[in-house]
Amino acid sequence: MRNVTIIGAGMHKCGRYPDKSYVDLALPACLDALDDAGVPWKDVQSAYASHISQGVSAGQAIMGQIGLTGIPIYNVENACCAGSTAVNLAFHAIASGQYDVALLVGFEKMKKGVIGGIFDEMSLEENLGLNVMPALYAMLANSHMHHYGLTQEQIAKVAVKNHKNGALNPHAHIRKEVTVEEVLASRMIADPITLLQCCPTSDGAAALVLCAEEVGGRYTSKRKVFIRGSSVVSELCGRENDVTTRASAKAYEMAGIGPKDVDLAEVHDAFAVGEILHCEHLGFCPEGEGGRWVDEGRTEITGEIAVNPSGGLQSRGHPLGMTGVAQVCEAVWQLRGEAGARQVADARVALTHTQGAGGVCSVHILAV
Amino acid sequence: MIQIPVKERLFKTDAGGRAVLMGSVCPACGTRFFPARGSCAKCAKRGLAQTDLAREGEIVTYTIVRQAPATWKGEVPYTIVWVKLDDGPELMSHLIGARESDSLIGRRVEVVLDKLRNDADGNEIVVHKFKLAPNGGNR
């Protein structure tokens, strides 16, 4: 397998854009990524478009606005892991020699309100009102509080940290800090998850240009960012809660590193408690210690491992198809030293993680 | 007024009138499932046998939903419990009859049938739910 590098990243700021179509969001992100990479459209050999519900042939609609060059275009849906899955597919296609240069874009326009899971209208889950994504994380929170003493304040501190980081991120939807008191006093969605612990519903897009290491020098002299680990997993019977553990184990093994080597991580914090649970399963801290790590500031930008320096899903937002790609964009900017006020010092190894309804998880490891 | 199950073949009542969940068992590896399914999630063997499932289980975790999705037409708030039945299958449904202040994780529950909603003709749509087992249940 050849080395694969990311040579371009571009993003459309997250927010509410009722007058913009998904093309209006995705196209500028693509053009920015191509410009960042110095790659002309004629050299792009394949394209990937990750989204959940933007409609048939969305990728073709976007790429067609750049140029009609007949290349293979793949639309990728994998719940909240769609963007990460697109990265995984593009990575393997280049690593195996199928293509030298690929563009990928993740995007979504989100509806307002409580998001459901995967279940269709006729299903038992829909009938029973189980189709409530915050409820699933709320159940995990209650279990952790019962077994490990995780507290509501510790969970709220994750929301506070990520809003603080998001305020430094020009692409974030929410750029306003919050306090622990405000988070806990906001409307209860599903005990113990309150509104300000939930990511906002946002529109947005993010794009990347990937290439085989050996061709990158034709286009750019920016610092090379390598994809060293890439995994996608689904549920294993009887062990539904360990998708993150398994996905990260595969990625760590591929990259030849362990959790202690990671300088920064963009982790799936659609609900603030998720960040704590995922940090434990990613191996950053021992099981049950995630709350204490937050109390001790060990996941701040200046901490032992910067978790969600971008502000995460909590403040950037979670346009479903965009998130996995946006996380890798942040990793690229951090590893190149281009993250401005959010810059993690001496960033050399980054991890990204998404987890989606239906038992999907994807982890990437990037390094300079 | 007629009672109609929300879906066929999920549950029945036994001779004593108690609710019984209906599921599948794998003849190869013995794993049990709810709801019933065609092939085994663990070993992928096809042709699973029908079986009645345990009537009691333990609450693994729970939440109280206070903001439901637009498609939910019932009352809010409602308590969802994640239950592991005594013979293995895990499932979620509503917990009825408990107070919000009740401590739930680890508690024993039993399966009951209860109204989910009324249909357009006024019939009761019935579904399986859970109640805290009286006196700690049969364990």
Interface residues (C-beta under 8 A of the other chain):
Chain A: G113 V114 I115 G116 E121 L124 E125 E126 N127 L128 G129 L130 N131 V132 P134 A135 A138 M139 L140 A141 N142 S143 H146 R187 M188 I189 A190 D191 I193 C237 G238
Chain B: V6 K7 L10 T31 P35 A41 K42 V60 T61 Y62 T63 I64 V65 R66 Q67 A68 P69 A70 T71 W72 G74 Y78 I80 W82 M92 S93 H94 I105 G106 L116 V127
